[in-house]
Amino acid sequence: MPAPEIGRPRRFADSHMQTAELYRLGGGLVSVFSARPPGGAGTNEDAATLIPVGKRAAVLAVADGVGGLPEGAEAAATVMAALVRGVGSGIHDVSELRDTILTAVENANREILSRGAGSATTLAIAELHPGSIRTYHVGDSMILVTDRLGRIKVETVPHSPVGYAVESGFLSESEAILHGERHLVSNVIGSPDLHISVGVRTPFTAQDTLLIATDGLADNVEKGRIIELMRKGPLAARSKALTDQALRRMAGKSGNAKPDDLTLVLYRRTAQRRRPKP
């Protein structure tokens, strides 16, 4: 059965999926998975949103309500609702997307702060156009783009002490995944000191794969293994391979496992068929 096409914004909140869901969106295919950890009870504090912008553009987002603070799920849902109100309100000129996204995130930050509950969330966004991608992120939810050979084209740096240590070379990836303070985040939505990291527009082709994921993935699967599992093969199978790997690690007896809500979005643009010359 072909994947259904998304014509209106689609939000996922407090989900506990058994398998990923596959859709057509923005001239490509997108796979979404979100669930609590194995044996986990209560609310899944992650959220995801898929927003079509015309026929060939889209905005994809993942948020992770900060655990240990009140109303994490509500904070994640708030920023997703703000994105839908802004981006999903019928933008016709895609050049407006950058300002619209930034305004939506800032509005969500003010709304969360105004409640006074102390809640917060991370956020990772991909703005997709025919042939290009731009990223936005707050916190430690990851965005990664690789080609079919596994070469990294886009990678966000987590806003966390451990993330900065890896970026500067003080920690290796294998050391970071075992670090006792990997869960600490230094920048969140729900903070008066919020800053949004905005990437440059980067080429994105049908040979590339985009991954957006909460730290339930990166805290349980090393980056090299993530790249190997995502880079080629049917999108639904790649999503299953990634989620299976993370969930097995969470369910294992190893003290290095970090059970957590897990949400990931995979996207590939569909190759355009060339018309034969007359």
Secondary structure as GFF3:
##gff-version 3
##sequence-region A 1 278
A	DSSP	beta_strand	10	13	.	.	.	ID=ss1
A	DSSP	beta_strand	21	25	.	.	.	ID=ss2
A	DSSP	beta_strand	28	35	.	.	.	ID=ss3
A	DSSP	beta_strand	46	53	.	.	.	ID=ss4
A	DSSP	beta_strand	57	65	.	.	.	ID=ss5
A	DSSP	alpha_helix	72	87	.	.	.	ID=ss6
A	DSSP	three_ten_helix	94	96	.	.	.	ID=ss7
A	DSSP	alpha_helix	97	115	.	.	.	ID=ss8
A	DSSP	beta_strand	121	129	.	.	.	ID=ss9
A	DSSP	beta_strand	132	138	.	.	.	ID=ss10
A	DSSP	beta_strand	142	146	.	.	.	ID=ss11
A	DSSP	beta_strand	152	155	.	.	.	ID=ss12
A	DSSP	alpha_helix	161	168	.	.	.	ID=ss13
A	DSSP	alpha_helix	173	176	.	.	.	ID=ss14
A	DSSP	beta_strand	197	198	.	.	.	ID=ss15
A	DSSP	beta_strand	202	203	.	.	.	ID=ss16
A	DSSP	beta_strand	209	213	.	.	.	ID=ss17
A	DSSP	alpha_helix	215	218	.	.	.	ID=ss18
A	DSSP	alpha_helix	223	230	.	.	.	ID=ss19
A	DSSP	alpha_helix	235	251	.	.	.	ID=ss20
A	DSSP	beta_strand	262	269	.	.	.	ID=ss21
###
